[in-house]
Amino acid sequence: MHDTNLDAVERPYDGCGKCLLGVRRLSRMKAATSSPERQREDILTAAASVGAHIIGWADDWEVSGATDPVTRPKLGPWLRDERGPYDGLVAAAVDRLGRNVVDCLNTGYKMRDENKLLVTYGHEGPWELDDPADENRFTIEAWGAQMELRSIQRRNRSATVKMRAAGRPKGKPSYGFQHVRLVMGGKVDHVEWHPHASKVIREVARRVLADPVNVTASSEAARLNRAKVPCPADHLAVMYGRPSRGGPWYPTSLRAILLSEAALGYLMHKGRPVIGKDGNPLRVSDGLWDRATHEALKSALLARKMPTRRTNQPYLLTGVALCGNCHNRLYTQTSVNEPPRYVCTARNKGWPSADNCRPAPLIQARRLDAWVAAWFLEKYGAGEIFETVYDSGNGVAERIAELQANRSRLRTDREAGLYDAEDDARWFRERYADLGRELVALQGQPSRPPGIVQRPTGETVADRWEKALDVQARKEMLLDFNIRVTLFPASGPVRWVPGIVHGPEPDPVGHPYATGSSVAA
């Protein structure tokens, strides 16, 4: 029975020799679970039974028991001696330390070798691993936890194989999709687009295909982070009622989502579509886009030497403004007593192209930003914005591409020896012939090829500028219009050029503010 006065067991570290760290772990955190509270009560009771108190909690939620304790997010820093002094560990059971014999023994021996206590609920007193009887019991409990983990893994694998053979999804949905259950906690009935995530990823794909030179996975990841769009892990956590950790979008994960055939609505296994009995991939939902769009994304994202667009700088004209003397890009400078300013630093860096950059142009950032914004809206603000989209055609090319991919996949599997048995070879020949006949029939039909088209959005440039979420979105608008700003020093040769933005006269105190900033559209 639990002690009724457990609050006194928690207090800060005081060097008494019995200042223990409470260790809790749960593989799946659900709203209805009471395991965290039960573990807490067991830990406080166990600590009180040895006259110890709790100085802190290492709560690893959503962490598998197969994870090495040293690498766990909360417990790991304590075991690596990165979180301050403590006199030992206390857990609700040995399996809360881990579900691997080696990991549990390593943790136990570390406590023993460092003369620290190891306490678990249900065991009388601290574990004494120098005592053969206690060591054997600890090892048996760790072995039991490992066998339970192996049994769970075996059941999960068996269920996954069964579900895959039936063409039904299991596990986590791919980004942009959601599993629909007819009853709470029941089996997945069908898969459909997620109302928010599908719009996010389809917009990313549209932007990449509309401007593959300037819009990359890196620039889109930065844009999503600035817009505070939850990353895939946080999106999944929120979708299943768990707290978001505020993680960022990474270009590699965004690229993987865009390139995965899961976006075509296929049932996936180990990164590849599951093939049905008819030789075609099993489809569990309508695709976020079609095969032709998938191939276009591959061409855009896998191209080499793709320049990365500069969209993470916190100023409007970084990457846009150039020096009128040496034609290198301008950088920003900040100091305690001066506001941010654009300046050419190429000569100070020793760049050969800037040997004659004297004097280097310099201007307050807010001034140049305001001049360029006013000029841009005056010149382009009333213009209507046309959206560039990828048109996949009439679907014939899409189906031809899909059939060719299916035939190529079957040939690869045959060459790998998957259809060497007589029955398998017969099935392969039948399916391959069926795909060939369908391919020939489609090739005889008229096809409207895919391509880039433009359509009006009903929005003006000024509207888009005002609705922009931040300065980076406005910078992207300048880059979309191919705007470049050239800044000259006050003593420079430019005084008046038609069609350029002009700044004030030279400052009377001698600051080298620009006489003009030429903007080339």
TAJO-V303295 format. One record per residue. N is the residue number from 0. RES is the residue in one letter. SS is DSSP state (h for helix, s for strand, l for the rest). NEAR is the number of other ideal C-beta (glycine too) atoms within 8 Angstrom. Layout:
n=N res=RES ss=SS near=NEAR
n=N res=RES ss=SS near=NEAR
This chain:
n=0 res=M ss=l near=1
n=1 res=H ss=l near=8
n=2 res=D ss=l near=8
n=3 res=T ss=l near=4
n=4 res=N ss=l near=5
n=5 res=L ss=l near=12
n=6 res=D ss=h near=5
n=7 res=A ss=h near=7
n=8 res=V ss=h near=12
n=9 res=E ss=s near=9
n=10 res=R ss=l near=8
n=11 res=P ss=l near=4
n=12 res=Y ss=l near=8
n=13 res=D ss=l near=6
n=14 res=G ss=l near=6
n=15 res=C ss=l near=7
n=16 res=G ss=l near=5
n=17 res=K ss=l near=11
n=18 res=C ss=s near=13
n=19 res=L ss=s near=16
n=20 res=L ss=s near=13
n=21 res=G ss=s near=14
n=22 res=V ss=s near=12
n=23 res=R ss=s near=15
n=24 res=R ss=s near=13
n=25 res=L ss=s near=13
n=26 res=S ss=l near=7
n=27 res=R ss=l near=6
n=28 res=M ss=l near=8
n=29 res=K ss=l near=6
n=30 res=A ss=l near=4
n=31 res=A ss=l near=4
n=32 res=T ss=l near=9
n=33 res=S ss=l near=6
n=34 res=S ss=h near=7
n=35 res=P ss=h near=12
n=36 res=E ss=h near=7
n=37 res=R ss=h near=9
n=38 res=Q ss=h near=13
n=39 res=R ss=h near=10
n=40 res=E ss=h near=10
n=41 res=D ss=h near=13
n=42 res=I ss=h near=16
n=43 res=L ss=h near=15
n=44 res=T ss=h near=12
n=45 res=A ss=h near=16
n=46 res=A ss=h near=15
n=47 res=A ss=h near=11
n=48 res=S ss=h near=9
n=49 res=V ss=l near=11
n=50 res=G ss=l near=5
n=51 res=A ss=l near=15
n=52 res=H ss=s near=12
n=53 res=I ss=s near=15
n=54 res=I ss=s near=11
n=55 res=G ss=s near=8
n=56 res=W ss=s near=8
n=57 res=A ss=s near=12
n=58 res=D ss=s near=8
n=59 res=D ss=s near=13
n=60 res=W ss=s near=8
n=61 res=E ss=l near=8
n=62 res=V ss=l near=11
n=63 res=S ss=l near=6
n=64 res=G ss=l near=12
n=65 res=A ss=l near=7
n=66 res=T ss=l near=10
n=67 res=D ss=l near=8
n=68 res=P ss=h near=13
n=69 res=V ss=h near=8
n=70 res=T ss=h near=6
n=71 res=R ss=l near=13
n=72 res=P ss=l near=6
n=73 res=K ss=l near=10
n=74 res=L ss=h near=12
n=75 res=G ss=h near=11
n=76 res=P ss=h near=8
n=77 res=W ss=h near=12
n=78 res=L ss=h near=10
n=79 res=R ss=l near=7
n=80 res=D ss=l near=5
n=81 res=E ss=l near=5
n=82 res=R ss=l near=7
n=83 res=G ss=l near=4
n=84 res=P ss=l near=6
n=85 res=Y ss=l near=14
n=86 res=D ss=l near=11
n=87 res=G ss=s near=14
n=88 res=L ss=s near=14
n=89 res=V ss=s near=16
n=90 res=A ss=s near=16
n=91 res=A ss=l near=11
n=92 res=A ss=l near=10
n=93 res=V ss=h near=11
n=94 res=D ss=h near=12
n=95 res=R ss=h near=11
n=96 res=L ss=h near=15
n=97 res=G ss=l near=14
n=98 res=R ss=l near=11
n=99 res=N ss=l near=13
n=100 res=V ss=h near=9
n=101 res=V ss=h near=6
n=102 res=D ss=h near=12
n=103 res=C ss=h near=15
n=104 res=L ss=h near=11
n=105 res=N ss=h near=10
n=106 res=T ss=h near=14
n=107 res=G ss=h near=13
n=108 res=Y ss=h near=9
n=109 res=K ss=h near=10
n=110 res=M ss=h near=14
n=111 res=R ss=h near=11
n=112 res=D ss=h near=6
n=113 res=E ss=l near=6
n=114 res=N ss=l near=4
n=115 res=K ss=l near=11
n=116 res=L ss=s near=13
n=117 res=L ss=s near=14
n=118 res=V ss=s near=17
n=119 res=T ss=s near=14
n=120 res=Y ss=l near=10
n=121 res=G ss=l near=6
n=122 res=H ss=l near=9
n=123 res=E ss=l near=3
n=124 res=G ss=l near=7
n=125 res=P ss=l near=8
n=126 res=W ss=l near=11
n=127 res=E ss=l near=8
n=128 res=L ss=l near=12
n=129 res=D ss=l near=5
n=130 res=D ss=l near=7
n=131 res=P ss=h near=5
n=132 res=A ss=h near=6
n=133 res=D ss=h near=10
n=134 res=E ss=h near=11
n=135 res=N ss=h near=8
n=136 res=R ss=h near=9
n=137 res=F ss=h near=14
n=138 res=T ss=h near=10
n=139 res=I ss=h near=8
n=140 res=E ss=h near=12
n=141 res=A ss=h near=16
n=142 res=W ss=h near=9
n=143 res=G ss=h near=9
n=144 res=A ss=h near=15
n=145 res=Q ss=h near=11
n=146 res=M ss=h near=8
n=147 res=E ss=h near=10
n=148 res=L ss=h near=12
n=149 res=R ss=h near=8
n=150 res=S ss=h near=8
n=151 res=I ss=h near=8
n=152 res=Q ss=h near=8
n=153 res=R ss=h near=8
n=154 res=R ss=h near=8
n=155 res=N ss=h near=8
n=156 res=R ss=h near=8
n=157 res=S ss=h near=8
n=158 res=A ss=h near=9
n=159 res=T ss=h near=10
n=160 res=V ss=h near=8
n=161 res=K ss=h near=8
n=162 res=M ss=h near=10
n=163 res=R ss=h near=12
n=164 res=A ss=h near=6
n=165 res=A ss=l near=6
n=166 res=G ss=l near=9
n=167 res=R ss=l near=10
n=168 res=P ss=l near=10
n=169 res=K ss=l near=8
n=170 res=G ss=l near=4
n=171 res=K ss=l near=4
n=172 res=P ss=l near=10
n=173 res=S ss=l near=10
n=174 res=Y ss=l near=9
n=175 res=G ss=l near=13
n=176 res=F ss=s near=16
n=177 res=Q ss=s near=10
n=178 res=H ss=s near=8
n=179 res=V ss=s near=9
n=180 res=R ss=l near=10
n=181 res=L ss=l near=5
n=182 res=V ss=l near=5
n=183 res=M ss=l near=4
n=184 res=G ss=l near=4
n=185 res=G ss=l near=7
n=186 res=K ss=l near=5
n=187 res=V ss=l near=10
n=188 res=D ss=l near=7
n=189 res=H ss=s near=7
n=190 res=V ss=s near=12
n=191 res=E ss=s near=9
n=192 res=W ss=s near=10
n=193 res=H ss=l near=11
n=194 res=P ss=l near=6
n=195 res=H ss=l near=6
n=196 res=A ss=h near=12
n=197 res=S ss=h near=12
n=198 res=K ss=h near=8
n=199 res=V ss=h near=11
n=200 res=I ss=h near=14
n=201 res=R ss=h near=11
n=202 res=E ss=h near=8
n=203 res=V ss=h near=12
n=204 res=A ss=h near=14
n=205 res=R ss=h near=12
n=206 res=R ss=h near=10
n=207 res=V ss=h near=16
n=208 res=L ss=h near=13
n=209 res=A ss=h near=12
n=210 res=D ss=l near=9
n=211 res=P ss=l near=13
n=212 res=V ss=l near=6
n=213 res=N ss=l near=9
n=214 res=V ss=l near=11
n=215 res=T ss=l near=14
n=216 res=A ss=h near=12
n=217 res=S ss=h near=9
n=218 res=S ss=h near=12
n=219 res=E ss=h near=14
n=220 res=A ss=h near=13
n=221 res=A ss=h near=12
n=222 res=R ss=h near=12
n=223 res=L ss=h near=13
n=224 res=N ss=h near=10
n=225 res=R ss=h near=10
n=226 res=A ss=l near=7
n=227 res=K ss=l near=5
n=228 res=V ss=l near=8
n=229 res=P ss=l near=8
n=230 res=C ss=l near=12
n=231 res=P ss=h near=10
n=232 res=A ss=h near=8
n=233 res=D ss=h near=12
n=234 res=H ss=h near=11
n=235 res=L ss=h near=10
n=236 res=A ss=h near=11
n=237 res=V ss=h near=10
n=238 res=M ss=h near=8
n=239 res=Y ss=l near=6
n=240 res=G ss=l near=6
n=241 res=R ss=l near=8
n=242 res=P ss=l near=4
n=243 res=S ss=l near=8
n=244 res=R ss=l near=7
n=245 res=G ss=l near=4
n=246 res=G ss=l near=6
n=247 res=P ss=l near=6
n=248 res=W ss=l near=12
n=249 res=Y ss=l near=8
n=250 res=P ss=h near=11
n=251 res=T ss=h near=7
n=252 res=S ss=h near=10
n=253 res=L ss=h near=14
n=254 res=R ss=h near=10
n=255 res=A ss=h near=8
n=256 res=I ss=h near=13
n=257 res=L ss=h near=14
n=258 res=L ss=h near=9
n=259 res=S ss=l near=10
n=260 res=E ss=h near=10
n=261 res=A ss=h near=9
n=262 res=A ss=h near=14
n=263 res=L ss=h near=14
n=264 res=G ss=l near=12
n=265 res=Y ss=s near=13
n=266 res=L ss=l near=13
n=267 res=M ss=s near=12
n=268 res=H ss=s near=8
n=269 res=K ss=l near=4
n=270 res=G ss=l near=5
n=271 res=R ss=s near=8
n=272 res=P ss=s near=12
n=273 res=V ss=l near=12
n=274 res=I ss=s near=10
n=275 res=G ss=l near=9
n=276 res=K ss=l near=3
n=277 res=D ss=l near=6
n=278 res=G ss=l near=11
n=279 res=N ss=l near=8
n=280 res=P ss=s near=12
n=281 res=L ss=l near=11
n=282 res=R ss=s near=9
n=283 res=V ss=l near=11
n=284 res=S ss=l near=10
n=285 res=D ss=l near=5
n=286 res=G ss=l near=10
n=287 res=L ss=l near=12
n=288 res=W ss=l near=11
n=289 res=D ss=l near=10
n=290 res=R ss=h near=11
n=291 res=A ss=h near=12
n=292 res=T ss=h near=13
n=293 res=H ss=h near=12
n=294 res=E ss=h near=9
n=295 res=A ss=h near=11
n=296 res=L ss=h near=14
n=297 res=K ss=h near=9
n=298 res=S ss=h near=9
n=299 res=A ss=h near=10
n=300 res=L ss=h near=14
n=301 res=L ss=l near=7
n=302 res=A ss=l near=8
n=303 res=R ss=l near=4
n=304 res=K ss=l near=4
n=305 res=M ss=l near=9
n=306 res=P ss=l near=7
n=307 res=T ss=l near=7
n=308 res=R ss=l near=11
n=309 res=R ss=l near=7
n=310 res=T ss=l near=10
n=311 res=N ss=l near=5
n=312 res=Q ss=l near=10
n=313 res=P ss=l near=3
n=314 res=Y ss=l near=11
n=315 res=L ss=l near=12
n=316 res=L ss=l near=15
n=317 res=T ss=l near=14
n=318 res=G ss=l near=8
n=319 res=V ss=l near=11
n=320 res=A ss=s near=13
n=321 res=L ss=s near=11
n=322 res=C ss=s near=16
n=323 res=G ss=l near=12
n=324 res=N ss=l near=14
n=325 res=C ss=l near=12
n=326 res=H ss=l near=8
n=327 res=N ss=l near=12
n=328 res=R ss=s near=8
n=329 res=L ss=l near=14
n=330 res=Y ss=s near=9
n=331 res=T ss=s near=12
n=332 res=Q ss=s near=9
n=333 res=T ss=l near=7
n=334 res=S ss=l near=5
n=335 res=V ss=l near=3
n=336 res=N ss=l near=3
n=337 res=E ss=l near=7
n=338 res=P ss=l near=7
n=339 res=P ss=l near=9
n=340 res=R ss=s near=12
n=341 res=Y ss=s near=15
n=342 res=V ss=s near=12
n=343 res=C ss=l near=16
n=344 res=T ss=l near=9
n=345 res=A ss=l near=13
n=346 res=R ss=l near=13
n=347 res=N ss=l near=6
n=348 res=K ss=l near=7
n=349 res=G ss=l near=5
n=350 res=W ss=l near=9
n=351 res=P ss=h near=5
n=352 res=S ss=h near=8
n=353 res=A ss=h near=14
n=354 res=D ss=l near=6
n=355 res=N ss=l near=6
n=356 res=C ss=l near=12
n=357 res=R ss=l near=6
n=358 res=P ss=l near=6
n=359 res=A ss=l near=15
n=360 res=P ss=l near=17
n=361 res=L ss=s near=11
n=362 res=I ss=s near=14
n=363 res=Q ss=s near=9
n=364 res=A ss=h near=14
n=365 res=R ss=h near=8
n=366 res=R ss=h near=10
n=367 res=L ss=h near=17
n=368 res=D ss=h near=11
n=369 res=A ss=h near=8
n=370 res=W ss=h near=11
n=371 res=V ss=h near=16
n=372 res=A ss=h near=11
n=373 res=A ss=h near=8
n=374 res=W ss=h near=10
n=375 res=F ss=h near=15
n=376 res=L ss=h near=11
n=377 res=E ss=h near=6
n=378 res=K ss=h near=7
n=379 res=Y ss=h near=9
n=380 res=G ss=l near=11
n=381 res=A ss=l near=6
n=382 res=G ss=l near=7
n=383 res=E ss=s near=9
n=384 res=I ss=s near=11
n=385 res=F ss=s near=8
n=386 res=E ss=s near=10
n=387 res=T ss=s near=9
n=388 res=V ss=s near=11
n=389 res=Y ss=s near=13
n=390 res=D ss=s near=8
n=391 res=S ss=l near=11
n=392 res=G ss=l near=13
n=393 res=N ss=l near=7
n=394 res=G ss=l near=8
n=395 res=V ss=h near=12
n=396 res=A ss=h near=14
n=397 res=E ss=h near=13
n=398 res=R ss=h near=10
n=399 res=I ss=h near=12
n=400 res=A ss=h near=11
n=401 res=E ss=h near=9
n=402 res=L ss=h near=12
n=403 res=Q ss=h near=9
n=404 res=A ss=h near=9
n=405 res=N ss=h near=13
n=406 res=R ss=h near=12
n=407 res=S ss=h near=8
n=408 res=R ss=h near=11
n=409 res=L ss=h near=14
n=410 res=R ss=h near=9
n=411 res=T ss=h near=8
n=412 res=D ss=h near=9
n=413 res=R ss=h near=10
n=414 res=E ss=h near=6
n=415 res=A ss=l near=6
n=416 res=G ss=l near=6
n=417 res=L ss=l near=7
n=418 res=Y ss=l near=10
n=419 res=D ss=l near=6
n=420 res=A ss=l near=6
n=421 res=E ss=h near=5
n=422 res=D ss=h near=6
n=423 res=D ss=h near=10
n=424 res=A ss=h near=10
n=425 res=R ss=h near=8
n=426 res=W ss=h near=9
n=427 res=F ss=h near=11
n=428 res=R ss=h near=8
n=429 res=E ss=h near=8
n=430 res=R ss=h near=11
n=431 res=Y ss=h near=12
n=432 res=A ss=h near=8
n=433 res=D ss=h near=10
n=434 res=L ss=h near=14
n=435 res=G ss=h near=9
n=436 res=R ss=h near=8
n=437 res=E ss=h near=9
n=438 res=L ss=h near=12
n=439 res=V ss=h near=8
n=440 res=A ss=h near=8
n=441 res=L ss=h near=11
n=442 res=Q ss=h near=7
n=443 res=G ss=l near=5
n=444 res=Q ss=l near=7
n=445 res=P ss=l near=5
n=446 res=S ss=l near=9
n=447 res=R ss=l near=7
n=448 res=P ss=l near=6
n=449 res=P ss=l near=11
n=450 res=G ss=s near=7
n=451 res=I ss=s near=9
n=452 res=V ss=s near=8
n=453 res=Q ss=s near=7
n=454 res=R ss=s near=7
n=455 res=P ss=s near=7
n=456 res=T ss=s near=8
n=457 res=G ss=s near=4
n=458 res=E ss=s near=7
n=459 res=T ss=s near=10
n=460 res=V ss=h near=13
n=461 res=A ss=h near=9
n=462 res=D ss=h near=9
n=463 res=R ss=h near=11
n=464 res=W ss=h near=13
n=465 res=E ss=h near=6
n=466 res=K ss=h near=6
n=467 res=A ss=l near=10
n=468 res=L ss=l near=6
n=469 res=D ss=l near=7
n=470 res=V ss=h near=9
n=471 res=Q ss=h near=12
n=472 res=A ss=h near=11
n=473 res=R ss=h near=12
n=474 res=K ss=h near=15
n=475 res=E ss=h near=11
n=476 res=M ss=h near=13
n=477 res=L ss=h near=13
n=478 res=L ss=h near=12
n=479 res=D ss=h near=7
n=480 res=F ss=l near=9
n=481 res=N ss=l near=7
n=482 res=I ss=l near=12
n=483 res=R ss=s near=9
n=484 res=V ss=s near=14
n=485 res=T ss=s near=13
n=486 res=L ss=s near=15
n=487 res=F ss=l near=15
n=488 res=P ss=l near=13
n=489 res=A ss=l near=10
n=490 res=S ss=l near=5
n=491 res=G ss=l near=12
n=492 res=P ss=l near=4
n=493 res=V ss=l near=11
n=494 res=R ss=l near=5
n=495 res=W ss=l near=6
n=496 res=V ss=l near=7
n=497 res=P ss=l near=4
n=498 res=G ss=l near=3
n=499 res=I ss=l near=10
n=500 res=V ss=s near=11
n=501 res=H ss=s near=7
n=502 res=G ss=l near=12
n=503 res=P ss=l near=5
n=504 res=E ss=l near=4
n=505 res=P ss=l near=10
n=506 res=D ss=l near=10
n=507 res=P ss=l near=4
n=508 res=V ss=l near=4
n=509 res=G ss=l near=6
n=510 res=H ss=l near=7
n=511 res=P ss=l near=13
n=512 res=Y ss=l near=13
n=513 res=A ss=l near=14
n=514 res=T ss=l near=13
n=515 res=G ss=s near=14
n=516 res=S ss=s near=17
n=517 res=S ss=s near=12
n=518 res=V ss=s near=13
n=519 res=A ss=s near=7
n=520 res=A ss=l near=7
